[in-house]
Amino acid sequence: MIRRTLATAAAIMIYSVALADTPFEGVYLPLKADPATWDCQNIGFEGGAVAIEGNWLIDIENACELNNPTDVRGLHAILYDGQCAAEGEEYVERIMLMEQAHGGVFVIRDASVDLWKPCR
């Protein structure tokens, strides 16, 4: 079910005509990832990478369409409404993406902050 949800998200992402690019576009490794055992080719799966592509945030076994971008005054950050799917469930959440000084991005959700490092 998770693979089907991610495959659907990927298909929508690839074939959508109106992708709204974000300044955070890229492929990343979560800070917790060990580069020796994680790779940058398998996006969205444990042991693989995470990504921001067009208006999609693709995390480990979940994906969110990023809508209604709102600049956060005084920060290099954008707040989004996320239409998300994971493990066969759909949900809505607010997601803030904020630039990190060394090329990474902070992914801020209710009660959590993750640092994603750029894949090299």
Biopython code that builds the backbone (N, CA, C, O; Angstrom):
import numpy as np
from Bio.PDB.StructureBuilder import StructureBuilder

atoms = [
    (1, "MET", "N", (0.822, -1.192, 0.000)),
    (1, "MET", "CA", (0.000, 0.000, 0.000)),
    (1, "MET", "C", (0.869, 1.260, 0.000)),
    (1, "MET", "O", (0.576, 2.222, -0.710)),
    (2, "ILE", "N", (1.933, 1.248, 0.797)),
    (2, "ILE", "CA", (2.820, 2.409, 0.862)),
    (2, "ILE", "C", (3.473, 2.637, -0.492)),
    (2, "ILE", "O", (3.542, 3.768, -0.973)),
    (3, "ARG", "N", (3.953, 1.561, -1.106)),
    (3, "ARG", "CA", (4.613, 1.701, -2.406)),
    (3, "ARG", "C", (3.634, 2.245, -3.450)),
    (3, "ARG", "O", (4.006, 3.059, -4.295)),
    (4, "ARG", "N", (2.366, 1.782, -3.382)),
    (4, "ARG", "CA", (1.374, 2.274, -4.330)),
    (4, "ARG", "C", (1.112, 3.768, -4.113)),
    (4, "ARG", "O", (0.998, 4.528, -5.074)),
    (5, "THR", "N", (1.016, 4.184, -2.841)),
    (5, "THR", "CA", (0.811, 5.604, -2.535)),
    (5, "THR", "C", (1.975, 6.425, -3.050)),
    (5, "THR", "O", (1.766, 7.467, -3.670)),
    (6, "LEU", "N", (3.206, 5.974, -2.803)),
    (6, "LEU", "CA", (4.383, 6.698, -3.286)),
    (6, "LEU", "C", (4.459, 6.688, -4.803)),
    (6, "LEU", "O", (4.843, 7.685, -5.414)),
    (7, "ALA", "N", (4.094, 5.568, -5.412)),
    (7, "ALA", "CA", (4.111, 5.499, -6.879)),
    (7, "ALA", "C", (3.083, 6.466, -7.469)),
    (7, "ALA", "O", (3.346, 7.116, -8.481)),
    (8, "THR", "N", (1.914, 6.556, -6.835)),
    (8, "THR", "CA", (0.891, 7.496, -7.300)),
    (8, "THR", "C", (1.398, 8.924, -7.164)),
    (8, "THR", "O", (1.257, 9.731, -8.083)),
    (9, "ALA", "N", (1.992, 9.234, -6.007)),
    (9, "ALA", "CA", (2.533, 10.583, -5.794)),
    (9, "ALA", "C", (3.603, 10.894, -6.832)),
    (9, "ALA", "O", (3.646, 11.999, -7.373)),
    (10, "ALA", "N", (4.459, 9.927, -7.108)),
    (10, "ALA", "CA", (5.524, 10.141, -8.092)),
    (10, "ALA", "C", (4.942, 10.362, -9.487)),
    (10, "ALA", "O", (5.421, 11.215, -10.234)),
    (11, "ALA", "N", (3.918, 9.598, -9.836)),
    (11, "ALA", "CA", (3.302, 9.760, -11.153)),
    (11, "ALA", "C", (2.653, 11.132, -11.292)),
    (11, "ALA", "O", (2.782, 11.790, -12.325)),
    (12, "ILE", "N", (1.961, 11.551, -10.252)),
    (12, "ILE", "CA", (1.346, 12.881, -10.289)),
    (12, "ILE", "C", (2.428, 13.937, -10.421)),
    (12, "ILE", "O", (2.288, 14.891, -11.186)),
    (13, "MET", "N", (3.501, 13.763, -9.674)),
    (13, "MET", "CA", (4.592, 14.728, -9.687)),
    (13, "MET", "C", (5.219, 14.813, -11.080)),
    (13, "MET", "O", (5.501, 15.909, -11.564)),
    (14, "ILE", "N", (5.433, 13.693, -11.712)),
    (14, "ILE", "CA", (6.098, 13.664, -13.008)),
    (14, "ILE", "C", (5.191, 14.228, -14.105)),
    (14, "ILE", "O", (5.662, 14.959, -14.976)),
    (15, "TYR", "N", (3.909, 13.901, -14.070)),
    (15, "TYR", "CA", (3.028, 14.268, -15.166)),
    (15, "TYR", "C", (2.253, 15.560, -14.946)),
    (15, "TYR", "O", (1.533, 16.003, -15.841)),
    (16, "SER", "N", (2.386, 16.164, -13.788)),
    (16, "SER", "CA", (1.663, 17.410, -13.528)),
    (16, "SER", "C", (2.227, 18.531, -14.385)),
    (16, "SER", "O", (3.443, 18.677, -14.516)),
    (17, "VAL", "N", (1.339, 19.313, -14.964)),
    (17, "VAL", "CA", (1.796, 20.417, -15.801)),
    (17, "VAL", "C", (2.083, 21.666, -14.993)),
    (17, "VAL", "O", (2.854, 22.519, -15.433)),
    (18, "ALA", "N", (1.497, 21.790, -13.853)),
    (18, "ALA", "CA", (1.617, 23.032, -13.090)),
    (18, "ALA", "C", (2.387, 22.815, -11.793)),
    (18, "ALA", "O", (1.866, 23.074, -10.709)),
    (19, "LEU", "N", (3.594, 22.351, -11.899)),
    (19, "LEU", "CA", (4.410, 22.190, -10.701)),
    (19, "LEU", "C", (4.916, 23.540, -10.235)),
    (19, "LEU", "O", (5.456, 24.320, -11.019)),
    (20, "ALA", "N", (4.738, 23.803, -8.970)),
    (20, "ALA", "CA", (5.227, 25.056, -8.398)),
    (20, "ALA", "C", (6.573, 24.774, -7.741)),
    (20, "ALA", "O", (6.637, 24.197, -6.656)),
    (21, "ASP", "N", (7.633, 25.182, -8.401)),
    (21, "ASP", "CA", (8.966, 24.931, -7.852)),
    (21, "ASP", "C", (9.145, 25.673, -6.531)),
    (21, "ASP", "O", (8.589, 26.751, -6.319)),
    (22, "THR", "N", (9.920, 25.077, -5.670)),
    (22, "THR", "CA", (10.246, 25.663, -4.380)),
    (22, "THR", "C", (11.744, 25.917, -4.364)),
    (22, "THR", "O", (12.487, 25.199, -5.033)),
    (23, "PRO", "N", (12.212, 26.912, -3.625)),
    (23, "PRO", "CA", (13.663, 27.139, -3.566)),
    (23, "PRO", "C", (14.410, 26.020, -2.841)),
    (23, "PRO", "O", (15.640, 26.030, -2.797)),
    (24, "PHE", "N", (13.695, 25.075, -2.282)),
    (24, "PHE", "CA", (14.314, 23.985, -1.529)),
    (24, "PHE", "C", (14.435, 22.703, -2.351)),
    (24, "PHE", "O", (14.783, 21.649, -1.819)),
    (25, "GLU", "N", (14.149, 22.795, -3.632)),
    (25, "GLU", "CA", (14.170, 21.623, -4.509)),
    (25, "GLU", "C", (15.507, 20.892, -4.395)),
    (25, "GLU", "O", (16.568, 21.516, -4.420)),
    (26, "GLY", "N", (15.447, 19.568, -4.271)),
    (26, "GLY", "CA", (16.673, 18.775, -4.221)),
    (26, "GLY", "C", (16.458, 17.415, -3.587)),
    (26, "GLY", "O", (15.367, 17.086, -3.120)),
    (27, "VAL", "N", (17.528, 16.638, -3.584)),
    (27, "VAL", "CA", (17.536, 15.304, -2.980)),
    (27, "VAL", "C", (18.419, 15.390, -1.748)),
    (27, "VAL", "O", (19.512, 15.954, -1.790)),
    (28, "TYR", "N", (17.930, 14.820, -0.641)),
    (28, "TYR", "CA", (18.586, 14.972, 0.651)),
    (28, "TYR", "C", (18.686, 13.649, 1.392)),
    (28, "TYR", "O", (17.980, 12.689, 1.085)),
    (29, "LEU", "N", (19.583, 13.621, 2.377)),
    (29, "LEU", "CA", (19.630, 12.537, 3.357)),
    (29, "LEU", "C", (19.206, 13.114, 4.697)),
    (29, "LEU", "O", (19.672, 14.188, 5.076)),
    (30, "PRO", "N", (18.331, 12.425, 5.425)),
    (30, "PRO", "CA", (17.985, 12.906, 6.756)),
    (30, "PRO", "C", (19.226, 12.914, 7.640)),
    (30, "PRO", "O", (20.120, 12.088, 7.452)),
    (31, "LEU", "N", (19.297, 13.828, 8.596)),
    (31, "LEU", "CA", (20.457, 13.932, 9.471)),
    (31, "LEU", "C", (20.771, 12.605, 10.150)),
    (31, "LEU", "O", (21.936, 12.263, 10.350)),
    (32, "LYS", "N", (19.724, 11.857, 10.503)),
    (32, "LYS", "CA", (19.914, 10.570, 11.177)),
    (32, "LYS", "C", (20.525, 9.500, 10.272)),
    (32, "LYS", "O", (20.977, 8.464, 10.759)),
    (33, "ALA", "N", (20.543, 9.740, 8.976)),
    (33, "ALA", "CA", (21.009, 8.733, 8.014)),
    (33, "ALA", "C", (22.529, 8.592, 8.056)),
    (33, "ALA", "O", (23.258, 9.580, 8.129)),
    (34, "ASP", "N", (22.982, 7.361, 8.008)),
    (34, "ASP", "CA", (24.409, 7.065, 7.897)),
    (34, "ASP", "C", (24.730, 6.951, 6.401)),
    (34, "ASP", "O", (24.252, 6.029, 5.740)),
    (35, "PRO", "N", (25.540, 7.886, 5.856)),
    (35, "PRO", "CA", (25.833, 7.852, 4.423)),
    (35, "PRO", "C", (26.423, 6.529, 3.947)),
    (35, "PRO", "O", (26.348, 6.211, 2.760)),
    (36, "ALA", "N", (27.009, 5.756, 4.860)),
    (36, "ALA", "CA", (27.587, 4.474, 4.473)),
    (36, "ALA", "C", (26.507, 3.433, 4.172)),
    (36, "ALA", "O", (26.751, 2.496, 3.413)),
    (37, "THR", "N", (25.322, 3.586, 4.754)),
    (37, "THR", "CA", (24.268, 2.591, 4.553)),
    (37, "THR", "C", (23.031, 3.154, 3.859)),
    (37, "THR", "O", (22.131, 2.392, 3.505)),
    (38, "TRP", "N", (22.966, 4.467, 3.659)),
    (38, "TRP", "CA", (21.849, 5.099, 2.956)),
    (38, "TRP", "C", (22.350, 5.555, 1.595)),
    (38, "TRP", "O", (23.529, 5.874, 1.443)),
    (39, "ASP", "N", (21.463, 5.588, 0.601)),
    (39, "ASP", "CA", (21.888, 6.043, -0.719)),
    (39, "ASP", "C", (21.000, 7.172, -1.215)),
    (39, "ASP", "O", (19.927, 7.418, -0.664)),
    (40, "CYS", "N", (21.443, 7.840, -2.234)),
    (40, "CYS", "CA", (20.715, 8.983, -2.797)),
    (40, "CYS", "C", (19.892, 8.616, -4.025)),
    (40, "CYS", "O", (19.357, 9.510, -4.681)),
    (41, "GLN", "N", (19.772, 7.344, -4.358)),
    (41, "GLN", "CA", (19.035, 6.930, -5.543)),
    (41, "GLN", "C", (17.611, 6.475, -5.217)),
    (41, "GLN", "O", (16.695, 6.729, -5.999)),
    (42, "ASN", "N", (17.412, 5.815, -4.091)),
    (42, "ASN", "CA", (16.098, 5.259, -3.734)),
    (42, "ASN", "C", (15.338, 6.243, -2.866)),
    (42, "ASN", "O", (15.451, 6.218, -1.640)),
    (43, "ILE", "N", (14.571, 7.104, -3.499)),
    (43, "ILE", "CA", (13.883, 8.175, -2.784)),
    (43, "ILE", "C", (12.593, 7.660, -2.147)),
    (43, "ILE", "O", (11.784, 6.991, -2.790)),
    (44, "GLY", "N", (12.424, 7.992, -0.862)),
    (44, "GLY", "CA", (11.184, 7.698, -0.161)),
    (44, "GLY", "C", (11.155, 6.393, 0.598)),
    (44, "GLY", "O", (10.108, 6.017, 1.124)),
    (45, "PHE", "N", (12.268, 5.689, 0.673)),
    (45, "PHE", "CA", (12.303, 4.404, 1.351)),
    (45, "PHE", "C", (13.402, 4.391, 2.405)),
    (45, "PHE", "O", (14.420, 5.067, 2.256)),
    (46, "GLU", "N", (13.196, 3.621, 3.471)),
    (46, "GLU", "CA", (14.214, 3.449, 4.504)),
    (46, "GLU", "C", (15.512, 3.016, 3.831)),
    (46, "GLU", "O", (15.520, 2.084, 3.027)),
    (47, "GLY", "N", (16.599, 3.690, 4.160)),
    (47, "GLY", "CA", (17.878, 3.404, 3.540)),
    (47, "GLY", "C", (18.125, 4.213, 2.279)),
    (47, "GLY", "O", (19.187, 4.108, 1.667)),
    (48, "GLY", "N", (17.148, 5.018, 1.891)),
    (48, "GLY", "CA", (17.274, 5.848, 0.694)),
    (48, "GLY", "C", (17.216, 7.321, 1.046)),
    (48, "GLY", "O", (17.413, 7.708, 2.198)),
    (49, "ALA", "N", (16.949, 8.121, 0.061)),
    (49, "ALA", "CA", (16.950, 9.572, 0.238)),
    (49, "ALA", "C", (15.527, 10.099, 0.415)),
    (49, "ALA", "O", (14.546, 9.375, 0.243)),
    (50, "VAL", "N", (15.449, 11.367, 0.760)),
    (50, "VAL", "CA", (14.201, 12.117, 0.794)),
    (50, "VAL", "C", (14.357, 13.233, -0.229)),
    (50, "VAL", "O", (15.477, 13.528, -0.645)),
    (51, "ALA", "N", (13.267, 13.855, -0.639)),
    (51, "ALA", "CA", (13.388, 14.854, -1.703)),
    (51, "ALA", "C", (12.287, 15.900, -1.618)),
    (51, "ALA", "O", (11.224, 15.685, -1.036)),
    (52, "ILE", "N", (12.589, 17.028, -2.219)),
    (52, "ILE", "CA", (11.599, 18.056, -2.492)),
    (52, "ILE", "C", (11.679, 18.271, -4.000)),
    (52, "ILE", "O", (12.686, 18.755, -4.515)),
    (53, "GLU", "N", (10.615, 17.909, -4.695)),
    (53, "GLU", "CA", (10.582, 17.975, -6.156)),
    (53, "GLU", "C", (9.297, 18.657, -6.583)),
    (53, "GLU", "O", (8.201, 18.174, -6.297)),
    (54, "GLY", "N", (9.437, 19.788, -7.274)),
    (54, "GLY", "CA", (8.254, 20.546, -7.649)),
    (54, "GLY", "C", (7.527, 20.980, -6.391)),
    (54, "GLY", "O", (8.115, 21.607, -5.510)),
    (55, "ASN", "N", (6.246, 20.647, -6.308)),
    (55, "ASN", "CA", (5.504, 20.976, -5.105)),
    (55, "ASN", "C", (5.244, 19.734, -4.246)),
    (55, "ASN", "O", (4.228, 19.645, -3.557)),
    (56, "TRP", "N", (6.176, 18.782, -4.298)),
    (56, "TRP", "CA", (6.079, 17.549, -3.512)),
    (56, "TRP", "C", (7.229, 17.417, -2.537)),
    (56, "TRP", "O", (8.387, 17.640, -2.890)),
    (57, "LEU", "N", (6.902, 17.052, -1.306)),
    (57, "LEU", "CA", (7.884, 16.678, -0.295)),
    (57, "LEU", "C", (7.772, 15.166, -0.148)),
    (57, "LEU", "O", (6.714, 14.653, 0.215)),
    (58, "ILE", "N", (8.849, 14.459, -0.427)),
    (58, "ILE", "CA", (8.838, 13.000, -0.363)),
    (58, "ILE", "C", (9.751, 12.577, 0.774)),
    (58, "ILE", "O", (10.970, 12.728, 0.699)),
    (59, "ASP", "N", (9.148, 12.050, 1.822)),
    (59, "ASP", "CA", (9.867, 11.626, 3.026)),
    (59, "ASP", "C", (9.939, 10.097, 3.018)),
    (59, "ASP", "O", (9.577, 9.460, 2.030)),
    (60, "ILE", "N", (10.399, 9.527, 4.099)),
    (60, "ILE", "CA", (10.466, 8.069, 4.197)),
    (60, "ILE", "C", (9.042, 7.523, 4.338)),
    (60, "ILE", "O", (8.377, 7.758, 5.347)),
    (61, "GLU", "N", (8.586, 6.798, 3.326)),
    (61, "GLU", "CA", (7.296, 6.140, 3.262)),
    (61, "GLU", "C", (6.110, 7.078, 3.425)),
    (61, "GLU", "O", (5.053, 6.655, 3.891)),
    (62, "ASN", "N", (6.266, 8.347, 3.051)),
    (62, "ASN", "CA", (5.134, 9.258, 2.968)),
    (62, "ASN", "C", (5.463, 10.371, 1.988)),
    (62, "ASN", "O", (6.628, 10.646, 1.700)),
    (63, "ALA", "N", (4.420, 11.001, 1.486)),
    (63, "ALA", "CA", (4.598, 12.099, 0.531)),
    (63, "ALA", "C", (3.535, 13.147, 0.787)),
    (63, "ALA", "O", (2.403, 12.828, 1.151)),
    (64, "CYS", "N", (3.911, 14.409, 0.592)),
    (64, "CYS", "CA", (2.982, 15.520, 0.796)),
    (64, "CYS", "C", (3.032, 16.463, -0.388)),
    (64, "CYS", "O", (4.109, 16.846, -0.844)),
    (65, "GLU", "N", (1.858, 16.837, -0.884)),
    (65, "GLU", "CA", (1.774, 17.895, -1.878)),
    (65, "GLU", "C", (1.780, 19.211, -1.111)),
    (65, "GLU", "O", (0.985, 19.409, -0.193)),
    (66, "LEU", "N", (2.683, 20.107, -1.495)),
    (66, "LEU", "CA", (2.842, 21.379, -0.800)),
    (66, "LEU", "C", (1.998, 22.449, -1.486)),
    (66, "LEU", "O", (2.215, 22.763, -2.656)),
    (67, "ASN", "N", (1.036, 23.005, -0.753)),
    (67, "ASN", "CA", (0.116, 24.000, -1.301)),
    (67, "ASN", "C", (0.163, 25.289, -0.487)),
    (67, "ASN", "O", (0.663, 25.313, 0.637)),
    (68, "ASN", "N", (-0.368, 26.359, -1.077)),
    (68, "ASN", "CA", (-0.512, 27.656, -0.410)),
    (68, "ASN", "C", (0.780, 28.152, 0.232)),
    (68, "ASN", "O", (0.795, 28.411, 1.435)),
    (69, "PRO", "N", (1.862, 28.292, -0.529)),
    (69, "PRO", "CA", (3.122, 28.756, 0.062)),
    (69, "PRO", "C", (2.986, 30.171, 0.635)),
    (69, "PRO", "O", (2.430, 31.067, 0.001)),
    (70, "THR", "N", (3.508, 30.341, 1.849)),
    (70, "THR", "CA", (3.470, 31.629, 2.524)),
    (70, "THR", "C", (4.865, 31.931, 3.053)),
    (70, "THR", "O", (5.388, 31.192, 3.887)),
    (71, "ASP", "N", (5.468, 33.016, 2.572)),
    (71, "ASP", "CA", (6.784, 33.409, 3.072)),
    (71, "ASP", "C", (6.686, 33.737, 4.557)),
    (71, "ASP", "O", (5.710, 34.335, 5.010)),
    (72, "VAL", "N", (7.703, 33.339, 5.303)),
    (72, "VAL", "CA", (7.771, 33.662, 6.723)),
    (72, "VAL", "C", (8.675, 34.878, 6.859)),
    (72, "VAL", "O", (9.870, 34.824, 6.570)),
    (73, "ARG", "N", (8.074, 35.975, 7.306)),
    (73, "ARG", "CA", (8.784, 37.254, 7.404)),
    (73, "ARG", "C", (10.010, 37.126, 8.308)),
    (73, "ARG", "O", (9.929, 36.598, 9.417)),
    (74, "GLY", "N", (11.151, 37.621, 7.810)),
    (74, "GLY", "CA", (12.383, 37.646, 8.593)),
    (74, "GLY", "C", (13.173, 36.349, 8.615)),
    (74, "GLY", "O", (14.234, 36.281, 9.235)),
    (75, "LEU", "N", (12.673, 35.326, 7.951)),
    (75, "LEU", "CA", (13.365, 34.031, 7.894)),
    (75, "LEU", "C", (13.457, 33.581, 6.440)),
    (75, "LEU", "O", (12.636, 33.978, 5.613)),
    (76, "HIS", "N", (14.435, 32.769, 6.131)),
    (76, "HIS", "CA", (14.507, 32.133, 4.812)),
    (76, "HIS", "C", (13.676, 30.861, 4.901)),
    (76, "HIS", "O", (14.206, 29.750, 4.900)),
    (77, "ALA", "N", (12.355, 31.049, 4.977)),
    (77, "ALA", "CA", (11.447, 29.929, 5.212)),
    (77, "ALA", "C", (10.122, 30.164, 4.499)),
    (77, "ALA", "O", (9.717, 31.300, 4.254)),
    (78, "ILE", "N", (9.458, 29.055, 4.172)),
    (78, "ILE", "CA", (8.137, 29.092, 3.553)),
    (78, "ILE", "C", (7.246, 28.092, 4.290)),
    (78, "ILE", "O", (7.645, 26.956, 4.545)),
    (79, "LEU", "N", (6.042, 28.531, 4.625)),
    (79, "LEU", "CA", (5.063, 27.684, 5.295)),
    (79, "LEU", "C", (4.078, 27.163, 4.250)),
    (79, "LEU", "O", (3.602, 27.924, 3.407)),
    (80, "TYR", "N", (3.777, 25.883, 4.308)),
    (80, "TYR", "CA", (2.885, 25.242, 3.337)),
    (80, "TYR", "C", (1.749, 24.509, 4.049)),
    (80, "TYR", "O", (1.865, 24.135, 5.216)),
    (81, "ASP", "N", (0.660, 24.314, 3.326)),
    (81, "ASP", "CA", (-0.373, 23.357, 3.715)),
    (81, "ASP", "C", (-0.012, 22.068, 2.991)),
    (81, "ASP", "O", (0.099, 22.053, 1.766)),
    (82, "GLY", "N", (0.169, 20.997, 3.735)),
    (82, "GLY", "CA", (0.535, 19.714, 3.132)),
    (82, "GLY", "C", (-0.653, 18.776, 3.043)),
    (82, "GLY", "O", (-1.320, 18.507, 4.042)),
    (83, "GLN", "N", (-0.915, 18.281, 1.845)),
    (83, "GLN", "CA", (-1.892, 17.208, 1.613)),
    (83, "GLN", "C", (-1.063, 15.939, 1.526)),
    (83, "GLN", "O", (-0.382, 15.708, 0.526)),
    (84, "CYS", "N", (-1.116, 15.108, 2.572)),
    (84, "CYS", "CA", (-0.158, 14.010, 2.726)),
    (84, "CYS", "C", (-0.822, 12.640, 2.662)),
    (84, "CYS", "O", (-2.028, 12.495, 2.866)),
    (85, "ALA", "N", (0.009, 11.639, 2.372)),
    (85, "ALA", "CA", (-0.425, 10.243, 2.382)),
    (85, "ALA", "C", (0.703, 9.389, 2.905)),
    (85, "ALA", "O", (1.860, 9.550, 2.518)),
    (86, "ALA", "N", (0.344, 8.461, 3.807)),
    (86, "ALA", "CA", (1.309, 7.506, 4.365)),
    (86, "ALA", "C", (0.558, 6.286, 4.855)),
    (86, "ALA", "O", (-0.489, 6.406, 5.492)),
    (87, "GLU", "N", (1.089, 5.119, 4.561)),
    (87, "GLU", "CA", (0.533, 3.854, 5.025)),
    (87, "GLU", "C", (-0.968, 3.738, 4.749)),
    (87, "GLU", "O", (-1.734, 3.264, 5.589)),
    (88, "GLY", "N", (-1.369, 4.181, 3.554)),
    (88, "GLY", "CA", (-2.759, 4.059, 3.148)),
    (88, "GLY", "C", (-3.690, 5.104, 3.733)),
    (88, "GLY", "O", (-4.889, 5.077, 3.456)),
    (89, "GLU", "N", (-3.179, 6.012, 4.521)),
    (89, "GLU", "CA", (-3.988, 7.067, 5.140)),
    (89, "GLU", "C", (-3.652, 8.411, 4.526)),
    (89, "GLU", "O", (-2.503, 8.669, 4.167)),
    (90, "GLU", "N", (-4.651, 9.264, 4.406)),
    (90, "GLU", "CA", (-4.420, 10.625, 3.949)),
    (90, "GLU", "C", (-4.644, 11.567, 5.123)),
    (90, "GLU", "O", (-5.493, 11.313, 5.976)),
    (91, "TYR", "N", (-3.887, 12.648, 5.165)),
    (91, "TYR", "CA", (-4.009, 13.610, 6.248)),
    (91, "TYR", "C", (-3.494, 14.963, 5.777)),
    (91, "TYR", "O", (-2.838, 15.063, 4.741)),
    (92, "VAL", "N", (-3.798, 15.995, 6.545)),
    (92, "VAL", "CA", (-3.385, 17.359, 6.246)),
    (92, "VAL", "C", (-2.488, 17.828, 7.381)),
    (92, "VAL", "O", (-2.773, 17.571, 8.551)),
    (93, "GLU", "N", (-1.402, 18.518, 7.036)),
    (93, "GLU", "CA", (-0.561, 19.102, 8.076)),
    (93, "GLU", "C", (0.137, 20.345, 7.548)),
    (93, "GLU", "O", (0.322, 20.497, 6.340)),
    (94, "ARG", "N", (0.520, 21.223, 8.447)),
    (94, "ARG", "CA", (1.298, 22.408, 8.106)),
    (94, "ARG", "C", (2.763, 21.995, 8.118)),
    (94, "ARG", "O", (3.213, 21.288, 9.020)),
    (95, "ILE", "N", (3.502, 22.445, 7.108)),
    (95, "ILE", "CA", (4.921, 22.109, 6.979)),
    (95, "ILE", "C", (5.672, 23.393, 6.665)),
    (95, "ILE", "O", (5.310, 24.122, 5.741)),
    (96, "MET", "N", (6.712, 23.668, 7.430)),
    (96, "MET", "CA", (7.563, 24.812, 7.127)),
    (96, "MET", "C", (8.917, 24.288, 6.673)),
    (96, "MET", "O", (9.521, 23.440, 7.330)),
    (97, "LEU", "N", (9.383, 24.799, 5.548)),
    (97, "LEU", "CA", (10.720, 24.488, 5.044)),
    (97, "LEU", "C", (11.578, 25.727, 5.268)),
    (97, "LEU", "O", (11.206, 26.834, 4.878)),
    (98, "MET", "N", (12.736, 25.525, 5.902)),
    (98, "MET", "CA", (13.604, 26.651, 6.209)),
    (98, "MET", "C", (15.042, 26.321, 5.807)),
    (98, "MET", "O", (15.556, 25.239, 6.090)),
    (99, "GLU", "N", (15.668, 27.282, 5.140)),
    (99, "GLU", "CA", (17.049, 27.132, 4.686)),
    (99, "GLU", "C", (17.991, 26.915, 5.864)),
    (99, "GLU", "O", (17.886, 27.581, 6.893)),
    (100, "GLN", "N", (18.913, 25.972, 5.694)),
    (100, "GLN", "CA", (19.965, 25.722, 6.671)),
    (100, "GLN", "C", (21.266, 26.270, 6.096)),
    (100, "GLN", "O", (21.482, 26.196, 4.886)),
    (101, "ALA", "N", (22.110, 26.801, 6.919)),
    (101, "ALA", "CA", (23.298, 27.536, 6.464)),
    (101, "ALA", "C", (24.229, 26.747, 5.545)),
    (101, "ALA", "O", (24.930, 27.361, 4.740)),
    (102, "HIS", "N", (24.269, 25.433, 5.624)),
    (102, "HIS", "CA", (25.222, 24.646, 4.839)),
    (102, "HIS", "C", (24.565, 23.881, 3.698)),
    (102, "HIS", "O", (25.021, 22.800, 3.326)),
    (103, "GLY", "N", (23.487, 24.445, 3.142)),
    (103, "GLY", "CA", (22.847, 23.841, 1.977)),
    (103, "GLY", "C", (21.742, 22.863, 2.300)),
    (103, "GLY", "O", (21.093, 22.344, 1.392)),
    (104, "GLY", "N", (21.517, 22.605, 3.558)),
    (104, "GLY", "CA", (20.443, 21.698, 3.940)),
    (104, "GLY", "C", (19.133, 22.439, 4.097)),
    (104, "GLY", "O", (19.036, 23.634, 3.819)),
    (105, "VAL", "N", (18.135, 21.713, 4.546)),
    (105, "VAL", "CA", (16.818, 22.307, 4.780)),
    (105, "VAL", "C", (16.254, 21.724, 6.075)),
    (105, "VAL", "O", (16.347, 20.523, 6.328)),
    (106, "PHE", "N", (15.670, 22.603, 6.883)),
    (106, "PHE", "CA", (14.931, 22.163, 8.059)),
    (106, "PHE", "C", (13.497, 21.899, 7.624)),
    (106, "PHE", "O", (12.872, 22.736, 6.972)),
    (107, "VAL", "N", (12.981, 20.730, 7.988)),
    (107, "VAL", "CA", (11.591, 20.375, 7.712)),
    (107, "VAL", "C", (10.889, 20.403, 9.070)),
    (107, "VAL", "O", (11.133, 19.564, 9.937)),
    (108, "ILE", "N", (10.012, 21.394, 9.224)),
    (108, "ILE", "CA", (9.393, 21.645, 10.526)),
    (108, "ILE", "C", (7.915, 21.295, 10.440)),
    (108, "ILE", "O", (7.166, 21.845, 9.633)),
    (109, "ARG", "N", (7.527, 20.369, 11.292)),
    (109, "ARG", "CA", (6.128, 19.931, 11.388)),
    (109, "ARG", "C", (5.712, 20.069, 12.849)),
    (109, "ARG", "O", (6.553, 20.311, 13.714)),
    (110, "ASP", "N", (4.447, 19.918, 13.120)),
    (110, "ASP", "CA", (3.958, 20.033, 14.487)),
    (110, "ASP", "C", (4.779, 19.125, 15.411)),
    (110, "ASP", "O", (4.777, 17.904, 15.254)),
    (111, "ALA", "N", (5.467, 19.725, 16.360)),
    (111, "ALA", "CA", (6.235, 19.020, 17.393)),
    (111, "ALA", "C", (7.478, 18.296, 16.862)),
    (111, "ALA", "O", (8.024, 17.439, 17.557)),
    (112, "SER", "N", (7.936, 18.621, 15.648)),
    (112, "SER", "CA", (9.170, 17.990, 15.176)),
    (112, "SER", "C", (9.932, 18.898, 14.218)),
    (112, "SER", "O", (9.344, 19.674, 13.465)),
    (113, "VAL", "N", (11.246, 18.781, 14.267)),
    (113, "VAL", "CA", (12.137, 19.481, 13.342)),
    (113, "VAL", "C", (13.155, 18.459, 12.855)),
    (113, "VAL", "O", (13.841, 17.824, 13.656)),
    (114, "ASP", "N", (13.249, 18.303, 11.544)),
    (114, "ASP", "CA", (14.240, 17.400, 10.951)),
    (114, "ASP", "C", (15.184, 18.221, 10.088)),
    (114, "ASP", "O", (14.762, 19.177, 9.439)),
    (115, "LEU", "N", (16.451, 17.854, 10.079)),
    (115, "LEU", "CA", (17.417, 18.459, 9.189)),
    (115, "LEU", "C", (17.725, 17.478, 8.082)),
    (115, "LEU", "O", (18.119, 16.338, 8.328)),
    (116, "TRP", "N", (17.538, 17.944, 6.851)),
    (116, "TRP", "CA", (17.887, 17.160, 5.672)),
    (116, "TRP", "C", (19.145, 17.759, 5.069)),
    (116, "TRP", "O", (19.195, 18.953, 4.775)),
    (117, "LYS", "N", (20.177, 16.910, 4.882)),
    (117, "LYS", "CA", (21.446, 17.317, 4.283)),
    (117, "LYS", "C", (21.429, 17.003, 2.783)),
    (117, "LYS", "O", (20.881, 15.981, 2.372)),
    (118, "PRO", "N", (22.026, 17.879, 1.964)),
    (118, "PRO", "CA", (22.011, 17.601, 0.522)),
    (118, "PRO", "C", (22.767, 16.304, 0.174)),
    (118, "PRO", "O", (23.818, 16.012, 0.745)),
    (119, "CYS", "N", (22.217, 15.550, -0.755)),
    (119, "CYS", "CA", (22.912, 14.357, -1.246)),
    (119, "CYS", "C", (24.098, 14.791, -2.082)),
    (119, "CYS", "O", (24.018, 15.781, -2.810)),
    (120, "ARG", "N", (25.158, 14.088, -1.988)),
    (120, "ARG", "CA", (26.363, 14.393, -2.752)),
    (120, "ARG", "C", (26.790, 13.157, -3.511)),
    (120, "ARG", "O", (27.791, 13.187, -4.227)),
]
sb = StructureBuilder()
sb.init_structure("model")
sb.init_model(0)
sb.init_chain("A")
sb.init_seg("    ")
for serial, (resi, resn, name, xyz) in enumerate(atoms, 1):
    if name == "N":
        sb.init_residue(resn, " ", resi, " ")
    sb.init_atom(name, np.array(xyz, "f"), 0.0, 1.0, " ", f" {name:<3s}", serial, name[0])
structure = sb.get_structure()
